[in-house]
């Protein structure tokens, strides 16, 4: 049970990193992004390929994965610069599916649907499974702490204020003299980089990745995490990730609590409970558990 709980804590940390990245792109800048799992996959595959095929040290592979995801984020932002709303959502969702299809079909690079195995991680094979999981949980949550600090500082800085202005009305922000496209590119680059970091950590913890690991359902869970926790807030993004993992994994034990249910019934009940909890939460707390506070500035008149 200890190993299981530590593993869930690692996955919650990966979700928290992705939610923090989404918080910059959507929560602050207001750009709908349904391609989260694409950047997650890029980070995972980049780090895995560098360490497995090229024997690159982890301390170099992880930054390379972040840079690769950030570069892809800039590319997606440039392509979708004039899109908004549903159109932006569809294009970013298509991007993530393209990444998954490339990973499935480019066998020479990604080994196709067989995936990449034996991905190294610090301490694997030396530490006991319990100590390894504990060590990796500490690594992941240190990364979450650094990412949360970064996003919080950016949110409180003039950069964050400009992003919120773009979220409210990018035309007015542009008229005010702000380079809207530049700020959107920066938000996408930083947010995608955090998602790439989550993918790299996931790959090395799991020791195996395949295209099936990067289904659109991951994007849905992260969007739910940010929405339930509180869009636009750092604490809300982290808390929402923990809540989503607790709901999705905690309901697995319903079979032991409610006897006499078939596996299919347990699966249906799990989905129903998750849906009901989220509907109730968003009905009574539409701003999330930790909603974004309105920011006001006193204008001093001499």
C-alpha positions as protocol buffer text, in pm:
chain_id: "A"
residue {
  index: 1
  type: UNK
  ca { x: 0 y: 0 z: 0 }
}
residue {
  index: 2
  type: UNK
  ca { x: 287 y: 241 z: 77 }
}
residue {
  index: 3
  type: UNK
  ca { x: 431 y: 194 z: -271 }
}
residue {
  index: 4
  type: UNK
  ca { x: 91 y: 256 z: -425 }
}
residue {
  index: 5
  type: UNK
  ca { x: 34 y: 577 z: -229 }
}
residue {
  index: 6
  type: UNK
  ca { x: 380 y: 708 z: -315 }
}
residue {
  index: 7
  type: UNK
  ca { x: 324 y: 630 z: -683 }
}
residue {
  index: 8
  type: UNK
  ca { x: -7 y: 817 z: -673 }
}
residue {
  index: 9
  type: UNK
  ca { x: 173 y: 1111 z: -510 }
}
residue {
  index: 10
  type: UNK
  ca { x: 419 y: 1111 z: -802 }
}
residue {
  index: 11
  type: UNK
  ca { x: 136 y: 1109 z: -1058 }
}
residue {
  index: 12
  type: UNK
  ca { x: -40 y: 1388 z: -865 }
}
residue {
  index: 13
  type: UNK
  ca { x: 281 y: 1589 z: -885 }
}
residue {
  index: 14
  type: UNK
  ca { x: 298 y: 1539 z: -1263 }
}
residue {
  index: 15
  type: UNK
  ca { x: -63 y: 1652 z: -1293 }
}
residue {
  index: 16
  type: UNK
  ca { x: 16 y: 1953 z: -1074 }
}
residue {
  index: 17
  type: UNK
  ca { x: 303 y: 2054 z: -1303 }
}
residue {
  index: 18
  type: UNK
  ca { x: 72 y: 2032 z: -1604 }
}
residue {
  index: 19
  type: UNK
  ca { x: -202 y: 2225 z: -1425 }
}
residue {
  index: 20
  type: UNK
  ca { x: 47 y: 2500 z: -1338 }
}
residue {
  index: 21
  type: UNK
  ca { x: 147 y: 2520 z: -1704 }
}
residue {
  index: 22
  type: UNK
  ca { x: -218 y: 2535 z: -1808 }
}
residue {
  index: 23
  type: UNK
  ca { x: -274 y: 2805 z: -1547 }
}
residue {
  index: 24
  type: UNK
  ca { x: -35 y: 3033 z: -1733 }
}
residue {
  index: 25
  type: UNK
  ca { x: -181 y: 2962 z: -2076 }
}
residue {
  index: 26
  type: UNK
  ca { x: -551 y: 2948 z: -1991 }
}
residue {
  index: 27
  type: UNK
  ca { x: -590 y: 3073 z: -1635 }
}
residue {
  index: 28
  type: UNK
  ca { x: -394 y: 3396 z: -1686 }
}
residue {
  index: 29
  type: UNK
  ca { x: -379 y: 3451 z: -2064 }
}
residue {
  index: 30
  type: UNK
  ca { x: -722 y: 3304 z: -2142 }
}
residue {
  index: 31
  type: UNK
  ca { x: -602 y: 3086 z: -2432 }
}
residue {
  index: 32
  type: UNK
  ca { x: -789 y: 2757 z: -2453 }
}
residue {
  index: 33
  type: UNK
  ca { x: -537 y: 2474 z: -2485 }
}
residue {
  index: 34
  type: UNK
  ca { x: -652 y: 2114 z: -2529 }
}
residue {
  index: 35
  type: UNK
  ca { x: -312 y: 1996 z: -2648 }
}
residue {
  index: 36
  type: UNK
  ca { x: -163 y: 1946 z: -2302 }
}
residue {
  index: 37
  type: UNK
  ca { x: -94 y: 1577 z: -2348 }
}
residue {
  index: 38
  type: UNK
  ca { x: 99 y: 1657 z: -2667 }
}
residue {
  index: 39
  type: UNK
  ca { x: 355 y: 1866 z: -2478 }
}
residue {
  index: 40
  type: UNK
  ca { x: 352 y: 1603 z: -2203 }
}
residue {
  index: 41
  type: UNK
  ca { x: 439 y: 1338 z: -2464 }
}
residue {
  index: 42
  type: UNK
  ca { x: 712 y: 1552 z: -2622 }
}
residue {
  index: 43
  type: UNK
  ca { x: 885 y: 1590 z: -2288 }
}
residue {
  index: 44
  type: UNK
  ca { x: 854 y: 1220 z: -2213 }
}
residue {
  index: 45
  type: UNK
  ca { x: 981 y: 1099 z: -2549 }
}
residue {
  index: 46
  type: UNK
  ca { x: 1260 y: 1356 z: -2572 }
}
residue {
  index: 47
  type: UNK
  ca { x: 1404 y: 1265 z: -2232 }
}
residue {
  index: 48
  type: UNK
  ca { x: 1353 y: 892 z: -2287 }
}
residue {
  index: 49
  type: UNK
  ca { x: 1518 y: 890 z: -2630 }
}
residue {
  index: 50
  type: UNK
  ca { x: 1813 y: 1097 z: -2513 }
}
residue {
  index: 51
  type: UNK
  ca { x: 1885 y: 873 z: -2215 }
}
residue {
  index: 52
  type: UNK
  ca { x: 1807 y: 535 z: -2374 }
}
residue {
  index: 53
  type: UNK
  ca { x: 1944 y: 577 z: -2727 }
}
residue {
  index: 54
  type: UNK
  ca { x: 2212 y: 842 z: -2683 }
}
residue {
  index: 55
  type: UNK
  ca { x: 2308 y: 772 z: -2320 }
}
residue {
  index: 56
  type: UNK
  ca { x: 2272 y: 1139 z: -2230 }
}
residue {
  index: 57
  type: UNK
  ca { x: 2287 y: 1204 z: -1852 }
}
residue {
  index: 58
  type: UNK
  ca { x: 1957 y: 1277 z: -1681 }
}
residue {
  index: 59
  type: UNK
  ca { x: 2070 y: 1623 z: -1572 }
}
residue {
  index: 60
  type: UNK
  ca { x: 2104 y: 1716 z: -1940 }
}
residue {
  index: 61
  type: UNK
  ca { x: 1807 y: 1517 z: -2073 }
}
residue {
  index: 62
  type: UNK
  ca { x: 1550 y: 1682 z: -1847 }
}
residue {
  index: 63
  type: UNK
  ca { x: 1637 y: 2043 z: -1948 }
}
residue {
  index: 64
  type: UNK
  ca { x: 1646 y: 1930 z: -2312 }
}
residue {
  index: 65
  type: UNK
  ca { x: 1294 y: 1789 z: -2275 }
}
residue {
  index: 66
  type: UNK
  ca { x: 1172 y: 2118 z: -2127 }
}
residue {
  index: 67
  type: UNK
  ca { x: 1331 y: 2316 z: -2411 }
}
residue {
  index: 68
  type: UNK
  ca { x: 1183 y: 2084 z: -2675 }
}
residue {
  index: 69
  type: UNK
  ca { x: 833 y: 2120 z: -2529 }
}
residue {
  index: 70
  type: UNK
  ca { x: 878 y: 2499 z: -2500 }
}
residue {
  index: 71
  type: UNK
  ca { x: 987 y: 2524 z: -2864 }
}
residue {
  index: 72
  type: UNK
  ca { x: 680 y: 2326 z: -2971 }
}
residue {
  index: 73
  type: UNK
  ca { x: 467 y: 2555 z: -2756 }
}
residue {
  index: 74
  type: UNK
  ca { x: 604 y: 2859 z: -2939 }
}
residue {
  index: 75
  type: UNK
  ca { x: 533 y: 2688 z: -3273 }
}
residue {
  index: 76
  type: UNK
  ca { x: 174 y: 2609 z: -3176 }
}
residue {
  index: 77
  type: UNK
  ca { x: 124 y: 2964 z: -3047 }
}
residue {
  index: 78
  type: UNK
  ca { x: 251 y: 3109 z: -3376 }
}
residue {
  index: 79
  type: UNK
  ca { x: 23 y: 2887 z: -3583 }
}
residue {
  index: 80
  type: UNK
  ca { x: -281 y: 2964 z: -3368 }
}
residue {
  index: 81
  type: UNK
  ca { x: -203 y: 3331 z: -3305 }
}
residue {
  index: 82
  type: UNK
  ca { x: -517 y: 3455 z: -3479 }
}
residue {
  index: 83
  type: UNK
  ca { x: -745 y: 3181 z: -3348 }
}
residue {
  index: 84
  type: UNK
  ca { x: -959 y: 3196 z: -3035 }
}
residue {
  index: 85
  type: UNK
  ca { x: -1236 y: 3007 z: -2862 }
}
residue {
  index: 86
  type: UNK
  ca { x: -1351 y: 2681 z: -3017 }
}
residue {
  index: 87
  type: UNK
  ca { x: -1113 y: 2710 z: -3312 }
}
residue {
  index: 88
  type: UNK
  ca { x: -810 y: 2732 z: -3084 }
}
residue {
  index: 89
  type: UNK
  ca { x: -936 y: 2436 z: -2881 }
}
residue {
  index: 90
  type: UNK
  ca { x: -980 y: 2220 z: -3193 }
}
residue {
  index: 91
  type: UNK
  ca { x: -637 y: 2303 z: -3334 }
}
residue {
  index: 92
  type: UNK
  ca { x: -454 y: 2234 z: -3008 }
}
residue {
  index: 93
  type: UNK
  ca { x: -647 y: 1909 z: -2963 }
}
residue {
  index: 94
  type: UNK
  ca { x: -545 y: 1811 z: -3317 }
}
residue {
  index: 95
  type: UNK
  ca { x: -183 y: 1891 z: -3231 }
}
residue {
  index: 96
  type: UNK
  ca { x: -183 y: 1644 z: -2942 }
}
residue {
  index: 97
  type: UNK
  ca { x: -335 y: 1373 z: -3163 }
}
residue {
  index: 98
  type: UNK
  ca { x: -69 y: 1436 z: -3430 }
}
residue {
  index: 99
  type: UNK
  ca { x: 203 y: 1386 z: -3169 }
}
residue {
  index: 100
  type: UNK
  ca { x: 44 y: 1057 z: -3058 }
}
residue {
  index: 101
  type: UNK
  ca { x: 7 y: 934 z: -3417 }
}
residue {
  index: 102
  type: UNK
  ca { x: 368 y: 1022 z: -3497 }
}
residue {
  index: 103
  type: UNK
  ca { x: 480 y: 830 z: -3188 }
}
residue {
  index: 104
  type: UNK
  ca { x: 270 y: 533 z: -3303 }
}
residue {
  index: 105
  type: UNK
  ca { x: 394 y: 523 z: -3662 }
}
residue {
  index: 106
  type: UNK
  ca { x: 756 y: 642 z: -3660 }
}
residue {
  index: 107
  type: UNK
  ca { x: 891 y: 306 z: -3545 }
}
residue {
  index: 108
  type: UNK
  ca { x: 1251 y: 397 z: -3631 }
}
residue {
  index: 109
  type: UNK
  ca { x: 1241 y: 671 z: -3370 }
}
residue {
  index: 110
  type: UNK
  ca { x: 988 y: 582 z: -3102 }
}
residue {
  index: 111
  type: UNK
  ca { x: 960 y: 204 z: -3144 }
}
residue {
  index: 112
  type: UNK
  ca { x: 594 y: 254 z: -3237 }
}
residue {
  index: 113
  type: UNK
  ca { x: 323 y: 98 z: -3026 }
}
residue {
  index: 114
  type: UNK
  ca { x: 580 y: -127 z: -2856 }
}
residue {
  index: 115
  type: UNK
  ca { x: 701 y: 180 z: -2673 }
}
residue {
  index: 116
  type: UNK
  ca { x: 1033 y: 257 z: -2509 }
}
residue {
  index: 117
  type: UNK
  ca { x: 1135 y: 51 z: -2206 }
}
residue {
  index: 118
  type: UNK
  ca { x: 1423 y: 43 z: -1958 }
}
residue {
  index: 119
  type: UNK
  ca { x: 1419 y: 421 z: -1917 }
}
residue {
  index: 120
  type: UNK
  ca { x: 1673 y: 498 z: -1645 }
}
residue {
  index: 121
  type: UNK
  ca { x: 1604 y: 683 z: -1322 }
}
residue {
  index: 122
  type: UNK
  ca { x: 1826 y: 775 z: -1027 }
}
residue {
  index: 123
  type: UNK
  ca { x: 1835 y: 492 z: -775 }
}
residue {
  index: 124
  type: UNK
  ca { x: 1643 y: 236 z: -980 }
}
residue {
  index: 125
  type: UNK
  ca { x: 1789 y: -110 z: -920 }
}
residue {
  index: 126
  type: UNK
  ca { x: 1991 y: 16 z: -623 }
}
residue {
  index: 127
  type: UNK
  ca { x: 1723 y: 134 z: -384 }
}
residue {
  index: 128
  type: UNK
  ca { x: 1433 y: -79 z: -267 }
}
residue {
  index: 129
  type: UNK
  ca { x: 1102 y: -8 z: -448 }
}
residue {
  index: 130
  type: UNK
  ca { x: 973 y: 179 z: -145 }
}
residue {
  index: 131
  type: UNK
  ca { x: 1280 y: 402 z: -114 }
}
residue {
  index: 132
  type: UNK
  ca { x: 1288 y: 458 z: -490 }
}
residue {
  index: 133
  type: UNK
  ca { x: 925 y: 572 z: -492 }
}
residue {
  index: 134
  type: UNK
  ca { x: 987 y: 794 z: -191 }
}
residue {
  index: 135
  type: UNK
  ca { x: 1294 y: 949 z: -353 }
}
residue {
  index: 136
  type: UNK
  ca { x: 1112 y: 1015 z: -678 }
}
residue {
  index: 137
  type: UNK
  ca { x: 815 y: 1163 z: -497 }
}
residue {
  index: 138
  type: UNK
  ca { x: 1050 y: 1412 z: -331 }
}
residue {
  index: 139
  type: UNK
  ca { x: 1206 y: 1498 z: -670 }
}
residue {
  index: 140
  type: UNK
  ca { x: 867 y: 1552 z: -834 }
}
residue {
  index: 141
  type: UNK
  ca { x: 728 y: 1767 z: -555 }
}
residue {
  index: 142
  type: UNK
  ca { x: 1046 y: 1974 z: -541 }
}
residue {
  index: 143
  type: UNK
  ca { x: 987 y: 2040 z: -911 }
}
residue {
  index: 144
  type: UNK
  ca { x: 624 y: 2130 z: -833 }
}
residue {
  index: 145
  type: UNK
  ca { x: 740 y: 2369 z: -561 }
}
residue {
  index: 146
  type: UNK
  ca { x: 983 y: 2544 z: -796 }
}
residue {
  index: 147
  type: UNK
  ca { x: 721 y: 2563 z: -1070 }
}
residue {
  index: 148
  type: UNK
  ca { x: 461 y: 2700 z: -829 }
}
residue {
  index: 149
  type: UNK
  ca { x: 707 y: 2966 z: -711 }
}
residue {
  index: 150
  type: UNK
  ca { x: 785 y: 3060 z: -1073 }
}
residue {
  index: 151
  type: UNK
  ca { x: 418 y: 3085 z: -1173 }
}
residue {
  index: 152
  type: UNK
  ca { x: 331 y: 3279 z: -856 }
}
residue {
  index: 153
  type: UNK
  ca { x: 611 y: 3532 z: -919 }
}
residue {
  index: 154
  type: UNK
  ca { x: 509 y: 3571 z: -1284 }
}
residue {
  index: 155
  type: UNK
  ca { x: 145 y: 3611 z: -1186 }
}
residue {
  index: 156
  type: UNK
  ca { x: 224 y: 3891 z: -939 }
}
residue {
  index: 157
  type: UNK
  ca { x: 468 y: 4063 z: -1176 }
}
residue {
  index: 158
  type: UNK
  ca { x: 375 y: 4305 z: -1457 }
}
residue {
  index: 159
  type: UNK
  ca { x: 397 y: 4004 z: -1690 }
}
residue {
  index: 160
  type: UNK
  ca { x: 101 y: 3844 z: -1512 }
}
residue {
  index: 161
  type: UNK
  ca { x: -98 y: 4167 z: -1515 }
}
residue {
  index: 162
  type: UNK
  ca { x: -54 y: 4194 z: -1891 }
}
residue {
  index: 163
  type: UNK
  ca { x: -164 y: 3832 z: -1935 }
}
residue {
  index: 164
  type: UNK
  ca { x: -480 y: 3902 z: -1736 }
}
residue {
  index: 165
  type: UNK
  ca { x: -545 y: 4208 z: -1951 }
}
residue {
  index: 166
  type: UNK
  ca { x: -508 y: 3991 z: -2261 }
}
residue {
  index: 167
  type: UNK
  ca { x: -747 y: 3740 z: -2108 }
}
residue {
  index: 168
  type: UNK
  ca { x: -1012 y: 4007 z: -2054 }
}
residue {
  index: 169
  type: UNK
  ca { x: -971 y: 4178 z: -2392 }
}
residue {
  index: 170
  type: UNK
  ca { x: -663 y: 4140 z: -2608 }
}
residue {
  index: 171
  type: UNK
  ca { x: -770 y: 4426 z: -2837 }
}
residue {
  index: 172
  type: UNK
  ca { x: -767 y: 4674 z: -2550 }
}
residue {
  index: 173
  type: UNK
  ca { x: -432 y: 4536 z: -2434 }
}
residue {
  index: 174
  type: UNK
  ca { x: -296 y: 4588 z: -2783 }
}
residue {
  index: 175
  type: UNK
  ca { x: -434 y: 4942 z: -2800 }
}
residue {
  index: 176
  type: UNK
  ca { x: -263 y: 5008 z: -2466 }
}
residue {
  index: 177
  type: UNK
  ca { x: 67 y: 4937 z: -2636 }
}
residue {
  index: 178
  type: UNK
  ca { x: 131 y: 4580 z: -2518 }
}
residue {
  index: 179
  type: UNK
  ca { x: 281 y: 4334 z: -2770 }
}
residue {
  index: 180
  type: UNK
  ca { x: 3 y: 4078 z: -2734 }
}
residue {
  index: 181
  type: UNK
  ca { x: 161 y: 3816 z: -2960 }
}
residue {
  index: 182
  type: UNK
  ca { x: 491 y: 3828 z: -2772 }
}
residue {
  index: 183
  type: UNK
  ca { x: 318 y: 3777 z: -2439 }
}
residue {
  index: 184
  type: UNK
  ca { x: 112 y: 3488 z: -2578 }
}
residue {
  index: 185
  type: UNK
  ca { x: 428 y: 3323 z: -2712 }
}
residue {
  index: 186
  type: UNK
  ca { x: 598 y: 3360 z: -2376 }
}
residue {
  index: 187
  type: UNK
  ca { x: 300 y: 3217 z: -2188 }
}
residue {
  index: 188
  type: UNK
  ca { x: 278 y: 2921 z: -2426 }
}
residue {
  index: 189
  type: UNK
  ca { x: 653 y: 2858 z: -2404 }
}
residue {
  index: 190
  type: UNK
  ca { x: 664 y: 2857 z: -2024 }
}
residue {
  index: 191
  type: UNK
  ca { x: 342 y: 2659 z: -1987 }
}
residue {
  index: 192
  type: UNK
  ca { x: 446 y: 2399 z: -2245 }
}
residue {
  index: 193
  type: UNK
  ca { x: 787 y: 2372 z: -2078 }
}
residue {
  index: 194
  type: UNK
  ca { x: 623 y: 2281 z: -1746 }
}
residue {
  index: 195
  type: UNK
  ca { x: 414 y: 2017 z: -1923 }
}
residue {
  index: 196
  type: UNK
  ca { x: 730 y: 1882 z: -2087 }
}
residue {
  index: 197
  type: UNK
  ca { x: 896 y: 1863 z: -1745 }
}
residue {
  index: 198
  type: UNK
  ca { x: 600 y: 1661 z: -1619 }
}
residue {
  index: 199
  type: UNK
  ca { x: 634 y: 1424 z: -1915 }
}
residue {
  index: 200
  type: UNK
  ca { x: 1006 y: 1373 z: -1855 }
}
residue {
  index: 201
  type: UNK
  ca { x: 951 y: 1294 z: -1487 }
}
residue {
  index: 202
  type: UNK
  ca { x: 666 y: 1057 z: -1572 }
}
residue {
  index: 203
  type: UNK
  ca { x: 878 y: 869 z: -1826 }
}
residue {
  index: 204
  type: UNK
  ca { x: 1169 y: 812 z: -1591 }
}
residue {
  index: 205
  type: UNK
  ca { x: 948 y: 714 z: -1300 }
}
residue {
  index: 206
  type: UNK
  ca { x: 738 y: 472 z: -1505 }
}
residue {
  index: 207
  type: UNK
  ca { x: 1045 y: 330 z: -1692 }
}
residue {
  index: 208
  type: UNK
  ca { x: 821 y: 269 z: -1994 }
}
residue {
  index: 209
  type: UNK
  ca { x: 622 y: 489 z: -2229 }
}
residue {
  index: 210
  type: UNK
  ca { x: 404 y: 411 z: -2531 }
}
residue {
  index: 211
  type: UNK
  ca { x: 160 y: 614 z: -2741 }
}
residue {
  index: 212
  type: UNK
  ca { x: -133 y: 474 z: -2540 }
}
residue {
  index: 213
  type: UNK
  ca { x: 5 y: 655 z: -2235 }
}
residue {
  index: 214
  type: UNK
  ca { x: -85 y: 990 z: -2394 }
}
residue {
  index: 215
  type: UNK
  ca { x: -459 y: 972 z: -2453 }
}
residue {
  index: 216
  type: UNK
  ca { x: -680 y: 1287 z: -2459 }
}
residue {
  index: 217
  type: UNK
  ca { x: -821 y: 1173 z: -2123 }
}
residue {
  index: 218
  type: UNK
  ca { x: -503 y: 1307 z: -1959 }
}
residue {
  index: 219
  type: UNK
  ca { x: -584 y: 1653 z: -2095 }
}
residue {
  index: 220
  type: UNK
  ca { x: -939 y: 1629 z: -1959 }
}
residue {
  index: 221
  type: UNK
  ca { x: -812 y: 1536 z: -1613 }
}
residue {
  index: 222
  type: UNK
  ca { x: -570 y: 1829 z: -1604 }
}
residue {
  index: 223
  type: UNK
  ca { x: -835 y: 2075 z: -1723 }
}
residue {
  index: 224
  type: UNK
  ca { x: -1067 y: 1941 z: -1452 }
}
residue {
  index: 225
  type: UNK
  ca { x: -789 y: 1978 z: -1196 }
}
residue {
  index: 226
  type: UNK
  ca { x: -735 y: 2345 z: -1277 }
}
residue {
  index: 227
  type: UNK
  ca { x: -1109 y: 2419 z: -1302 }
}
residue {
  index: 228
  type: UNK
  ca { x: -1194 y: 2243 z: -977 }
}
residue {
  index: 229
  type: UNK
  ca { x: -899 y: 2387 z: -787 }
}
residue {
  index: 230
  type: UNK
  ca { x: -939 y: 2743 z: -908 }
}
residue {
  index: 231
  type: UNK
  ca { x: -854 y: 2886 z: -1248 }
}
residue {
  index: 232
  type: UNK
  ca { x: -594 y: 3159 z: -1224 }
}
residue {
  index: 233
  type: UNK
  ca { x: -454 y: 3053 z: -886 }
}
residue {
  index: 234
  type: UNK
  ca { x: -135 y: 2862 z: -813 }
}
residue {
  index: 235
  type: UNK
  ca { x: -264 y: 2690 z: -499 }
}
residue {
  index: 236
  type: UNK
  ca { x: -583 y: 2595 z: -680 }
}
residue {
  index: 237
  type: UNK
  ca { x: -391 y: 2424 z: -962 }
}
residue {
  index: 238
  type: UNK
  ca { x: -192 y: 2211 z: -717 }
}
residue {
  index: 239
  type: UNK
  ca { x: -491 y: 2132 z: -496 }
}
residue {
  index: 240
  type: UNK
  ca { x: -703 y: 2043 z: -799 }
}
residue {
  index: 241
  type: UNK
  ca { x: -442 y: 1796 z: -923 }
}
residue {
  index: 242
  type: UNK
  ca { x: -437 y: 1622 z: -585 }
}
residue {
  index: 243
  type: UNK
  ca { x: -817 y: 1612 z: -580 }
}
residue {
  index: 244
  type: UNK
  ca { x: -847 y: 1461 z: -928 }
}
residue {
  index: 245
  type: UNK
  ca { x: -592 y: 1188 z: -855 }
}
residue {
  index: 246
  type: UNK
  ca { x: -759 y: 1115 z: -520 }
}
residue {
  index: 247
  type: UNK
  ca { x: -1098 y: 1081 z: -691 }
}
residue {
  index: 248
  type: UNK
  ca { x: -983 y: 872 z: -985 }
}
residue {
  index: 249
  type: UNK
  ca { x: -770 y: 639 z: -776 }
}
residue {
  index: 250
  type: UNK
  ca { x: -971 y: 631 z: -453 }
}
residue {
  index: 251
  type: UNK
  ca { x: -1282 y: 508 z: -633 }
}
residue {
  index: 252
  type: UNK
  ca { x: -1090 y: 198 z: -745 }
}
residue {
  index: 253
  type: UNK
  ca { x: -1157 y: 48 z: -401 }
}
residue {
  index: 254
  type: UNK
  ca { x: -1534 y: 63 z: -432 }
}
residue {
  index: 255
  type: UNK
  ca { x: -1543 y: -311 z: -495 }
}
residue {
  index: 256
  type: UNK
  ca { x: -1425 y: -377 z: -142 }
}
residue {
  index: 257
  type: UNK
  ca { x: -1668 y: -127 z: 9 }
}
residue {
  index: 258
  type: UNK
  ca { x: -1978 y: -227 z: -190 }
}
residue {
  index: 259
  type: UNK
  ca { x: -1986 y: -607 z: -232 }
}
residue {
  index: 260
  type: UNK
  ca { x: -2174 y: -786 z: -508 }
}
residue {
  index: 261
  type: UNK
  ca { x: -2084 y: -548 z: -792 }
}
residue {
  index: 262
  type: UNK
  ca { x: -1943 y: -674 z: -1121 }
}
residue {
  index: 263
  type: UNK
  ca { x: -1625 y: -508 z: -1255 }
}
residue {
  index: 264
  type: UNK
  ca { x: -1828 y: -330 z: -1523 }
}
residue {
  index: 265
  type: UNK
  ca { x: -2065 y: -192 z: -1259 }
}
residue {
  index: 266
  type: UNK
  ca { x: -1774 y: -74 z: -1045 }
}
residue {
  index: 267
  type: UNK
  ca { x: -1624 y: 108 z: -1344 }
}
residue {
  index: 268
  type: UNK
  ca { x: -1957 y: 276 z: -1421 }
}
residue {
  index: 269
  type: UNK
  ca { x: -2004 y: 372 z: -1056 }
}
residue {
  index: 270
  type: UNK
  ca { x: -1655 y: 522 z: -1044 }
}
residue {
  index: 271
  type: UNK
  ca { x: -1727 y: 747 z: -1340 }
}
residue {
  index: 272
  type: UNK
  ca { x: -2063 y: 846 z: -1193 }
}
residue {
  index: 273
  type: UNK
  ca { x: -1911 y: 939 z: -856 }
}
residue {
  index: 274
  type: UNK
  ca { x: -1631 y: 1141 z: -1016 }
}
residue {
  index: 275
  type: UNK
  ca { x: -1880 y: 1323 z: -1236 }
}
residue {
  index: 276
  type: UNK
  ca { x: -2122 y: 1395 z: -950 }
}
residue {
  index: 277
  type: UNK
  ca { x: -1847 y: 1530 z: -722 }
}
residue {
  index: 278
  type: UNK
  ca { x: -1714 y: 1759 z: -994 }
}
residue {
  index: 279
  type: UNK
  ca { x: -2062 y: 1880 z: -1093 }
}
residue {
  index: 280
  type: UNK
  ca { x: -2148 y: 1961 z: -731 }
}
residue {
  index: 281
  type: UNK
  ca { x: -1814 y: 2133 z: -679 }
}
residue {
  index: 282
  type: UNK
  ca { x: -1848 y: 2351 z: -988 }
}
residue {
  index: 283
  type: UNK
  ca { x: -2213 y: 2424 z: -910 }
}
residue {
  index: 284
  type: UNK
  ca { x: -2151 y: 2550 z: -558 }
}
residue {
  index: 285
  type: UNK
  ca { x: -1796 y: 2674 z: -615 }
}
residue {
  index: 286
  type: UNK
  ca { x: -1794 y: 2795 z: -978 }
}
residue {
  index: 287
  type: UNK
  ca { x: -1463 y: 2970 z: -923 }
}
residue {
  index: 288
  type: UNK
  ca { x: -1306 y: 2652 z: -787 }
}
residue {
  index: 289
  type: UNK
  ca { x: -1202 y: 2558 z: -435 }
}
residue {
  index: 290
  type: UNK
  ca { x: -958 y: 2851 z: -426 }
}
residue {
  index: 291
  type: UNK
  ca { x: -1105 y: 3112 z: -663 }
}
residue {
  index: 292
  type: UNK
  ca { x: -900 y: 3390 z: -812 }
}
residue {
  index: 293
  type: UNK
  ca { x: -932 y: 3708 z: -610 }
}
residue {
  index: 294
  type: UNK
  ca { x: -1015 y: 4032 z: -793 }
}
residue {
  index: 295
  type: UNK
  ca { x: -714 y: 4256 z: -810 }
}
residue {
  index: 296
  type: UNK
  ca { x: -768 y: 4625 z: -746 }
}
residue {
  index: 297
  type: UNK
  ca { x: -516 y: 4905 z: -750 }
}
residue {
  index: 298
  type: UNK
  ca { x: -561 y: 5237 z: -573 }
}
residue {
  index: 299
  type: UNK
  ca { x: -523 y: 5535 z: -800 }
}
residue {
  index: 300
  type: UNK
  ca { x: -360 y: 5819 z: -614 }
}
residue {
  index: 301
  type: UNK
  ca { x: -462 y: 6165 z: -732 }
}
residue {
  index: 302
  type: UNK
  ca { x: -252 y: 6455 z: -620 }
}
